Amino acid sequence: MQVTTIGLDLAKKIYQVHGVKEDGSIAFNRPVRRAQLLNSFKKQPPCLVGMEACDSSHRLSSGNLRQKAA
């Protein structure tokens, strides 16, 4: 079963990334450094990503994460 939802807790250097499967079970919960964040998303199939509403999240969602889909 693949990850359907990812929760992303933003910070200055290390983000906490939490993946949940369709049945609600935890797929992963790990820290990811800022420089590795986009590479970690490239390894995931398309899914819902939830993140806190702050300036960093707006920059990530409007540009960097959408580049993966293109």
Jmol script that loads the backbone (N, CA, C; Angstrom):
load data "model"
ATOM      1  N   MET A   1       0.839  -1.176   0.000  1.00  0.00           N
ATOM      2  CA  MET A   1       0.000   0.000   0.000  1.00  0.00           C
ATOM      3  C   MET A   1       0.891   1.248   0.000  1.00  0.00           C
ATOM      4  N   GLN A   2       0.585   2.205  -0.849  1.00  0.00           N
ATOM      5  CA  GLN A   2       1.438   3.384  -0.976  1.00  0.00           C
ATOM      6  C   GLN A   2       0.971   4.528  -0.084  1.00  0.00           C
ATOM      7  N   VAL A   3       1.836   5.485   0.110  1.00  0.00           N
ATOM      8  CA  VAL A   3       1.549   6.670   0.916  1.00  0.00           C
ATOM      9  C   VAL A   3       0.526   7.533   0.174  1.00  0.00           C
ATOM     10  N   THR A   4      -0.514   7.941   0.881  1.00  0.00           N
ATOM     11  CA  THR A   4      -1.545   8.791   0.276  1.00  0.00           C
ATOM     12  C   THR A   4      -1.513  10.218   0.801  1.00  0.00           C
ATOM     13  N   THR A   5      -0.922  10.418   1.986  1.00  0.00           N
ATOM     14  CA  THR A   5      -0.865  11.743   2.598  1.00  0.00           C
ATOM     15  C   THR A   5       0.474  11.930   3.279  1.00  0.00           C
ATOM     16  N   ILE A   6       1.054  13.123   3.105  1.00  0.00           N
ATOM     17  CA  ILE A   6       2.304  13.470   3.782  1.00  0.00           C
ATOM     18  C   ILE A   6       2.078  14.760   4.558  1.00  0.00           C
ATOM     19  N   GLY A   7       2.456  14.733   5.813  1.00  0.00           N
ATOM     20  CA  GLY A   7       2.426  15.930   6.648  1.00  0.00           C
ATOM     21  C   GLY A   7       3.838  16.470   6.757  1.00  0.00           C
ATOM     22  N   LEU A   8       3.979  17.765   6.643  1.00  0.00           N
ATOM     23  CA  LEU A   8       5.301  18.384   6.634  1.00  0.00           C
ATOM     24  C   LEU A   8       5.353  19.495   7.668  1.00  0.00           C
ATOM     25  N   ASP A   9       6.207  19.337   8.673  1.00  0.00           N
ATOM     26  CA  ASP A   9       6.412  20.351   9.699  1.00  0.00           C
ATOM     27  C   ASP A   9       7.674  21.116   9.329  1.00  0.00           C
ATOM     28  N   LEU A  10       7.523  22.378   8.991  1.00  0.00           N
ATOM     29  CA  LEU A  10       8.634  23.182   8.494  1.00  0.00           C
ATOM     30  C   LEU A  10       9.457  23.771   9.634  1.00  0.00           C
ATOM     31  N   ALA A  11      10.745  23.899   9.396  1.00  0.00           N
ATOM     32  CA  ALA A  11      11.670  24.504  10.340  1.00  0.00           C
ATOM     33  C   ALA A  11      12.794  25.150   9.543  1.00  0.00           C
ATOM     34  N   LYS A  12      13.774  25.695  10.237  1.00  0.00           N
ATOM     35  CA  LYS A  12      14.848  26.388   9.522  1.00  0.00           C
ATOM     36  C   LYS A  12      15.789  25.432   8.808  1.00  0.00           C
ATOM     37  N   LYS A  13      16.189  24.341   9.457  1.00  0.00           N
ATOM     38  CA  LYS A  13      17.184  23.451   8.862  1.00  0.00           C
ATOM     39  C   LYS A  13      16.688  22.033   8.641  1.00  0.00           C
ATOM     40  N   ILE A  14      15.877  21.533   9.551  1.00  0.00           N
ATOM     41  CA  ILE A  14      15.413  20.152   9.466  1.00  0.00           C
ATOM     42  C   ILE A  14      13.897  20.132   9.527  1.00  0.00           C
ATOM     43  N   TYR A  15      13.271  19.458   8.539  1.00  0.00           N
ATOM     44  CA  TYR A  15      11.822  19.322   8.487  1.00  0.00           C
ATOM     45  C   TYR A  15      11.440  17.938   9.005  1.00  0.00           C
ATOM     46  N   GLN A  16      10.291  17.838   9.634  1.00  0.00           N
ATOM     47  CA  GLN A  16       9.768  16.540  10.039  1.00  0.00           C
ATOM     48  C   GLN A  16       8.742  16.114   8.996  1.00  0.00           C
ATOM     49  N   VAL A  17       8.922  14.939   8.419  1.00  0.00           N
ATOM     50  CA  VAL A  17       8.058  14.447   7.355  1.00  0.00           C
ATOM     51  C   VAL A  17       7.355  13.181   7.852  1.00  0.00           C
ATOM     52  N   HIS A  18       6.017  13.181   7.739  1.00  0.00           N
ATOM     53  CA  HIS A  18       5.196  12.101   8.270  1.00  0.00           C
ATOM     54  C   HIS A  18       4.310  11.578   7.150  1.00  0.00           C
ATOM     55  N   GLY A  19       4.485  10.319   6.769  1.00  0.00           N
ATOM     56  CA  GLY A  19       3.698   9.722   5.698  1.00  0.00           C
ATOM     57  C   GLY A  19       2.660   8.753   6.239  1.00  0.00           C
ATOM     58  N   VAL A  20       1.447   8.806   5.677  1.00  0.00           N
ATOM     59  CA  VAL A  20       0.353   7.947   6.104  1.00  0.00           C
ATOM     60  C   VAL A  20      -0.185   7.176   4.894  1.00  0.00           C
ATOM     61  N   LYS A  21      -0.450   5.890   5.082  1.00  0.00           N
ATOM     62  CA  LYS A  21      -1.009   5.045   4.031  1.00  0.00           C
ATOM     63  C   LYS A  21      -2.530   5.196   3.972  1.00  0.00           C
ATOM     64  N   GLU A  22      -3.112   4.633   2.945  1.00  0.00           N
ATOM     65  CA  GLU A  22      -4.557   4.732   2.733  1.00  0.00           C
ATOM     66  C   GLU A  22      -5.372   4.204   3.913  1.00  0.00           C
ATOM     67  N   ASP A  23      -4.882   3.176   4.589  1.00  0.00           N
ATOM     68  CA  ASP A  23      -5.614   2.599   5.718  1.00  0.00           C
ATOM     69  C   ASP A  23      -5.381   3.353   7.028  1.00  0.00           C
ATOM     70  N   GLY A  24      -4.602   4.427   6.978  1.00  0.00           N
ATOM     71  CA  GLY A  24      -4.347   5.243   8.160  1.00  0.00           C
ATOM     72  C   GLY A  24      -3.112   4.854   8.942  1.00  0.00           C
ATOM     73  N   SER A  25      -2.430   3.803   8.527  1.00  0.00           N
ATOM     74  CA  SER A  25      -1.214   3.389   9.230  1.00  0.00           C
ATOM     75  C   SER A  25      -0.043   4.300   8.845  1.00  0.00           C
ATOM     76  N   ILE A  26       0.911   4.408   9.737  1.00  0.00           N
ATOM     77  CA  ILE A  26       2.078   5.275   9.520  1.00  0.00           C
ATOM     78  C   ILE A  26       3.070   4.566   8.606  1.00  0.00           C
ATOM     79  N   ALA A  27       3.430   5.226   7.521  1.00  0.00           N
ATOM     80  CA  ALA A  27       4.419   4.678   6.590  1.00  0.00           C
ATOM     81  C   ALA A  27       5.830   5.093   7.006  1.00  0.00           C
ATOM     82  N   PHE A  28       5.974   6.341   7.431  1.00  0.00           N
ATOM     83  CA  PHE A  28       7.260   6.842   7.907  1.00  0.00           C
ATOM     84  C   PHE A  28       7.042   8.118   8.710  1.00  0.00           C
ATOM     85  N   ASN A  29       8.008   8.420   9.537  1.00  0.00           N
ATOM     86  CA  ASN A  29       8.026   9.649  10.320  1.00  0.00           C
ATOM     87  C   ASN A  29       9.496   9.953  10.572  1.00  0.00           C
ATOM     88  N   ARG A  30      10.039  10.851   9.764  1.00  0.00           N
ATOM     89  CA  ARG A  30      11.489  11.045   9.827  1.00  0.00           C
ATOM     90  C   ARG A  30      11.861  12.517   9.627  1.00  0.00           C
ATOM     91  N   PRO A  31      13.001  12.897  10.166  1.00  0.00           N
ATOM     92  CA  PRO A  31      13.511  14.246   9.900  1.00  0.00           C
ATOM     93  C   PRO A  31      14.221  14.275   8.546  1.00  0.00           C
ATOM     94  N   VAL A  32      14.081  15.383   7.844  1.00  0.00           N
ATOM     95  CA  VAL A  32      14.738  15.550   6.542  1.00  0.00           C
ATOM     96  C   VAL A  32      15.365  16.935   6.509  1.00  0.00           C
ATOM     97  N   ARG A  33      16.620  16.999   6.121  1.00  0.00           N
ATOM     98  CA  ARG A  33      17.300  18.290   6.007  1.00  0.00           C
ATOM     99  C   ARG A  33      16.742  19.076   4.819  1.00  0.00           C
ATOM    100  N   ARG A  34      16.798  20.377   4.924  1.00  0.00           N
ATOM    101  CA  ARG A  34      16.266  21.262   3.883  1.00  0.00           C
ATOM    102  C   ARG A  34      16.820  20.898   2.504  1.00  0.00           C
ATOM    103  N   ALA A  35      18.100  20.654   2.421  1.00  0.00           N
ATOM    104  CA  ALA A  35      18.732  20.355   1.131  1.00  0.00           C
ATOM    105  C   ALA A  35      18.243  19.033   0.534  1.00  0.00           C
ATOM    106  N   GLN A  36      17.712  18.138   1.354  1.00  0.00           N
ATOM    107  CA  GLN A  36      17.274  16.828   0.881  1.00  0.00           C
ATOM    108  C   GLN A  36      15.765  16.743   0.666  1.00  0.00           C
ATOM    109  N   LEU A  37      15.029  17.795   1.005  1.00  0.00           N
ATOM    110  CA  LEU A  37      13.580  17.727   0.989  1.00  0.00           C
ATOM    111  C   LEU A  37      13.014  17.421  -0.398  1.00  0.00           C
ATOM    112  N   LEU A  38      13.425  18.160  -1.393  1.00  0.00           N
ATOM    113  CA  LEU A  38      12.861  17.941  -2.728  1.00  0.00           C
ATOM    114  C   LEU A  38      13.213  16.563  -3.270  1.00  0.00           C
ATOM    115  N   ASN A  39      14.413  16.091  -2.998  1.00  0.00           N
ATOM    116  CA  ASN A  39      14.783  14.742  -3.441  1.00  0.00           C
ATOM    117  C   ASN A  39      13.925  13.679  -2.769  1.00  0.00           C
ATOM    118  N   SER A  40      13.568  13.887  -1.506  1.00  0.00           N
ATOM    119  CA  SER A  40      12.724  12.907  -0.824  1.00  0.00           C
ATOM    120  C   SER A  40      11.322  12.892  -1.427  1.00  0.00           C
ATOM    121  N   PHE A  41      10.810  14.047  -1.905  1.00  0.00           N
ATOM    122  CA  PHE A  41       9.506  14.076  -2.549  1.00  0.00           C
ATOM    123  C   PHE A  41       9.552  13.465  -3.949  1.00  0.00           C
ATOM    124  N   LYS A  42      10.664  13.560  -4.617  1.00  0.00           N
ATOM    125  CA  LYS A  42      10.789  12.955  -5.946  1.00  0.00           C
ATOM    126  C   LYS A  42      10.645  11.443  -5.891  1.00  0.00           C
ATOM    127  N   LYS A  43      10.954  10.852  -4.749  1.00  0.00           N
ATOM    128  CA  LYS A  43      10.873   9.404  -4.580  1.00  0.00           C
ATOM    129  C   LYS A  43       9.453   8.941  -4.281  1.00  0.00           C
ATOM    130  N   GLN A  44       8.549   9.859  -3.975  1.00  0.00           N
ATOM    131  CA  GLN A  44       7.175   9.519  -3.601  1.00  0.00           C
ATOM    132  C   GLN A  44       6.236   9.626  -4.794  1.00  0.00           C
ATOM    133  N   PRO A  45       5.232   8.774  -4.852  1.00  0.00           N
ATOM    134  CA  PRO A  45       4.194   8.955  -5.881  1.00  0.00           C
ATOM    135  C   PRO A  45       3.369  10.195  -5.537  1.00  0.00           C
ATOM    136  N   PRO A  46       2.651  10.766  -6.494  1.00  0.00           N
ATOM    137  CA  PRO A  46       1.823  11.939  -6.199  1.00  0.00           C
ATOM    138  C   PRO A  46       0.840  11.645  -5.065  1.00  0.00           C
ATOM    139  N   CYS A  47       0.714  12.592  -4.141  1.00  0.00           N
ATOM    140  CA  CYS A  47      -0.197  12.419  -3.013  1.00  0.00           C
ATOM    141  C   CYS A  47      -0.523  13.785  -2.415  1.00  0.00           C
ATOM    142  N   LEU A  48      -1.422  13.788  -1.454  1.00  0.00           N
ATOM    143  CA  LEU A  48      -1.803  14.998  -0.744  1.00  0.00           C
ATOM    144  C   LEU A  48      -0.685  15.371   0.223  1.00  0.00           C
ATOM    145  N   VAL A  49      -0.282  16.651   0.221  1.00  0.00           N
ATOM    146  CA  VAL A  49       0.749  17.130   1.140  1.00  0.00           C
ATOM    147  C   VAL A  49       0.153  18.257   1.968  1.00  0.00           C
ATOM    148  N   GLY A  50       0.200  18.096   3.276  1.00  0.00           N
ATOM    149  CA  GLY A  50      -0.279  19.137   4.187  1.00  0.00           C
ATOM    150  C   GLY A  50       0.904  19.756   4.910  1.00  0.00           C
ATOM    151  N   MET A  51       0.910  21.088   4.974  1.00  0.00           N
ATOM    152  CA  MET A  51       1.986  21.761   5.697  1.00  0.00           C
ATOM    153  C   MET A  51       1.430  22.986   6.388  1.00  0.00           C
ATOM    154  N   GLU A  52       2.146  23.440   7.390  1.00  0.00           N
ATOM    155  CA  GLU A  52       1.680  24.597   8.140  1.00  0.00           C
ATOM    156  C   GLU A  52       1.641  25.838   7.246  1.00  0.00           C
ATOM    157  N   ALA A  53       0.780  26.764   7.561  1.00  0.00           N
ATOM    158  CA  ALA A  53       0.623  27.982   6.766  1.00  0.00           C
ATOM    159  C   ALA A  53       1.589  29.053   7.260  1.00  0.00           C
ATOM    160  N   CYS A  54       2.734  29.109   6.617  1.00  0.00           N
ATOM    161  CA  CYS A  54       3.722  30.132   6.939  1.00  0.00           C
ATOM    162  C   CYS A  54       4.414  30.535   5.637  1.00  0.00           C
ATOM    163  N   ASP A  55       5.273  31.495   5.706  1.00  0.00           N
ATOM    164  CA  ASP A  55       5.951  31.982   4.508  1.00  0.00           C
ATOM    165  C   ASP A  55       6.705  30.871   3.780  1.00  0.00           C
ATOM    166  N   SER A  56       7.367  30.002   4.512  1.00  0.00           N
ATOM    167  CA  SER A  56       8.119  28.904   3.891  1.00  0.00           C
ATOM    168  C   SER A  56       7.206  27.963   3.125  1.00  0.00           C
ATOM    169  N   SER A  57       6.039  27.674   3.683  1.00  0.00           N
ATOM    170  CA  SER A  57       5.131  26.754   2.999  1.00  0.00           C
ATOM    171  C   SER A  57       4.613  27.349   1.703  1.00  0.00           C
ATOM    172  N   HIS A  58       4.379  28.643   1.668  1.00  0.00           N
ATOM    173  CA  HIS A  58       3.904  29.276   0.441  1.00  0.00           C
ATOM    174  C   HIS A  58       4.966  29.217  -0.657  1.00  0.00           C
ATOM    175  N   ARG A  59       6.218  29.411  -0.288  1.00  0.00           N
ATOM    176  CA  ARG A  59       7.300  29.313  -1.276  1.00  0.00           C
ATOM    177  C   ARG A  59       7.449  27.896  -1.796  1.00  0.00           C
ATOM    178  N   LEU A  60       7.383  26.910  -0.897  1.00  0.00           N
ATOM    179  CA  LEU A  60       7.520  25.517  -1.317  1.00  0.00           C
ATOM    180  C   LEU A  60       6.380  25.095  -2.232  1.00  0.00           C
ATOM    181  N   SER A  61       5.153  25.398  -1.839  1.00  0.00           N
ATOM    182  CA  SER A  61       4.009  24.928  -2.615  1.00  0.00           C
ATOM    183  C   SER A  61       3.873  25.643  -3.953  1.00  0.00           C
ATOM    184  N   SER A  62       4.236  26.906  -4.018  1.00  0.00           N
ATOM    185  CA  SER A  62       4.039  27.649  -5.258  1.00  0.00           C
ATOM    186  C   SER A  62       5.119  27.380  -6.301  1.00  0.00           C
ATOM    187  N   GLY A  63       6.253  26.905  -5.891  1.00  0.00           N
ATOM    188  CA  GLY A  63       7.323  26.718  -6.865  1.00  0.00           C
ATOM    189  C   GLY A  63       7.976  25.364  -6.804  1.00  0.00           C
ATOM    190  N   ASN A  64       8.699  25.111  -5.762  1.00  0.00           N
ATOM    191  CA  ASN A  64       9.577  23.951  -5.720  1.00  0.00           C
ATOM    192  C   ASN A  64       8.864  22.614  -5.807  1.00  0.00           C
ATOM    193  N   LEU A  65       7.793  22.416  -5.060  1.00  0.00           N
ATOM    194  CA  LEU A  65       7.124  21.124  -5.103  1.00  0.00           C
ATOM    195  C   LEU A  65       6.391  20.903  -6.411  1.00  0.00           C
ATOM    196  N   ARG A  66       5.908  21.949  -7.040  1.00  0.00           N
ATOM    197  CA  ARG A  66       5.213  21.793  -8.312  1.00  0.00           C
ATOM    198  C   ARG A  66       6.162  21.480  -9.455  1.00  0.00           C
ATOM    199  N   GLN A  67       7.431  21.812  -9.317  1.00  0.00           N
ATOM    200  CA  GLN A  67       8.407  21.490 -10.348  1.00  0.00           C
ATOM    201  C   GLN A  67       8.521  19.992 -10.528  1.00  0.00           C
ATOM    202  N   LYS A  68       8.311  19.246  -9.460  1.00  0.00           N
ATOM    203  CA  LYS A  68       8.396  17.779  -9.525  1.00  0.00           C
ATOM    204  C   LYS A  68       7.355  17.218 -10.472  1.00  0.00           C
ATOM    205  N   ALA A  69       6.163  17.797 -10.446  1.00  0.00           N
ATOM    206  CA  ALA A  69       5.075  17.283 -11.269  1.00  0.00           C
ATOM    207  C   ALA A  69       5.287  17.556 -12.750  1.00  0.00           C
ATOM    208  N   ALA A  70       6.055  18.563 -13.069  1.00  0.00           N
ATOM    209  CA  ALA A  70       6.257  18.927 -14.475  1.00  0.00           C
ATOM    210  C   ALA A  70       7.196  17.995 -15.190  1.00  0.00           C
TER     211      ALA A  70
END
end "model"
wireframe off; spacefill off
backbone 0.3
color backbone group
